[in-house]
């Protein structure tokens, strides 16, 4: 399986040439000696659109495979079981098993201080590879996850072998190999660090420093990130001609994932994060049937900009320090909340991709759809999570509480990262929290989620002028922004630094190369409806506010509209009481609700009294809603009929 798929009878490869039977036998081999459900095989072959004859066609493939295999064996090895099929093959008959055993042996030798033995065994294991895993099989969803995991294991085994060679002083011999690797893995910090060490120890310090600069430029251009703390420390050591030795190499020792066992069966030793400065102790985990490692995170944004302090802090918050006197006993939870369009999901996805190496047992993702008004049932989300973690359909209970208990039990002993996007309340989230302190959860919500003890709460603000201009430059090009930097800053200020709005403007400018930034500033200044200008394809600032507005109660909507009348800079609860003619307790409750929904900000406190302000585009939206309501009411008076819309004001209690 480590290359083109081969089932050898002597020197003769008996694997069928037709693509779909090759998929079937490949999946059976990857899941050898365990039950592969019929539904899994159908999903692998046809994904979401199986034909009506799928079952019959699958049975035909199994019949042909069984005929091929039994013709060369005295005993049957492909068995029909209730609900699926099992291919019974001794592990020792597969190259994958030999690779896994030798890779594990090499890892243990290196850990126990025998780099020479480790280098020999690891090189022998890597020599079993004849190309990319299952390179001549067209994979579906399940096989793709297996192939991805095998290639990751191959890379990490290679990292271990390079580390062993560095400890043996084979620096000059490694340089050409490492130079080739950095071309194929241009953003891989470990490979670049190894090349820097090898060059430095070969008396080529200037080349080592150049390797760092090339990587740094590439990371900034492609990811918007600086190299990690350990690589920066190595760079500083080279600049100061300090000794670069084993401590650095030991700190960055990679994790070895064992694909022949499930995440729950692995015993992992790893350094969780350079920025956290921690090292994980071996964690015993019970054996369990293996399942593909889920990798469900949405794609990251190539032009993600800013928020660097949150991204760096995530590495510390989500790493579990096993050597601490009081290691974390609860799941790490980060909650990102903020106004519509502020980039909550973008930050959550980017942050999750950044910390993903800490969670080798996989990443789960669910869009809870709170802002759409539909909201997903937590029981439905749990069902999807449990299935992807290898729990059979028949073993999943129907009751939400029982599903939640099973999910917590299933996640024990695993290092999982879970991203829950667009939650409306803690009731959505609590059943979806895992049961192991090695796991972590990232949550996004338009409202502050009070009551989640120990959570890292990120109240995301709009971008400042520098970050907004940088985002604009990543969309339309640095040169164009630098030519009109003042206009660029005006554009960012006009939309209050809201990332979604900046993306709308960037999209318009990108699609109109002849449009100057100054001209766009003038267009926005002259527009009667600014939010009409901030709509481009699926990017629509007004629709994001609509979701939040429709989630308010009738009275809350009325008060929210009237807040646009108050002074632009700031206002107090007393001024709102005077505007509405209501009592202070009701007003303070309403204002706190708006604060929790990120529709207004508390800008300062004075004499125990809060001073509030509407963010720029929020004020524009509230004023637009107010004028629409006034227009409808005016139309009603003209026609002498019933009111078309809601009342402009709010009726104070008791009046």
CORPENOR-V441338 format. One line per field, one symbol per residue. phi: phi as a letter, one per 30 degrees, with the letter a starting at -180 (. if undefined). psi: psi as a letter, one per 20 degrees, with the letter a starting at -180 (. if undefined). Layout:
phi->???
psi->???
This chain:
phi->.dkddbccciccdcdeddddedddddddddceibdcdedddddddbhdbdddcedddddddddddddddddbbdcdbccdbeilbbccbeeddcdddddddddddddddddcibdddddddddddddddckddhdccddcdddedddeddddddddddedddddddddidddddedddddddddbdcddddddddddddddcibddddddeddddddddddccibdededdddddddddchddcbeeddddceddcccddbdedcdccbacdadddicbddecdbddaedbeddbcddddddcebihddddddddddcdcdddddbddcbddbcccbldeidjddeddddddddceedbddkbcbbcdhdddiciddeddddeddddddjddedccdddeddddddddddddiccccbcccidcadddcedcddcbdddbbcbcadcdcdjceiddcccdcddddddddddddddcjddddddbddddddddddciideddddddddddddbedddddddeddddcddbedddcbbiddbdddddeeddddddddddddeddddddeddabcddddedddicdddddddddddddddicbcccacbhicdccadeedddedddddddddddddddddddicdedcdddcbddeic
psi->imbqppopndjpojpqhpgghhgghghhghkqjrpoqghggghggjcjmqrhjggggghgggggghggghijqhqpioqproibqpoopphiiqhgggggghggghghgghjkmhghgggghhhhhiipjaqplhjpoqbgghghggggghgggghhhgghggghghiklghhhggghhhhhhimijohgghggggggggijklhhhghhgghggggggghhikqqqrgghhggghhhhjkrpobhgghhhjprqopoiiqrhiiqopprogpghilrpqqpoppqqqpqqqoqmjpqqqphkpqakhhgghhhhghipoohiqhmqpiqppppooqrrpjikggggggggghgihiimiirpqqpoikgiiigpqphhgghggghghjjpqgiiorhpgghggghgghhipjqnqppooplqhrhhhggijprjpiirqpppqqiqpnqinpjqoponprrqrhggghggghhgipgghghhlhghghggghhjkjogghhhgghhghhimhipqhhhhggghhiphnhhhilpocioogghhhggggiiqrgghggggghhihrqhgrrrhhhhghghkrqhggghgghhghghjkhqqohrqpljpqprqpqghggggghghghgghgghhhghhikaqpgbrqgapoqpj.
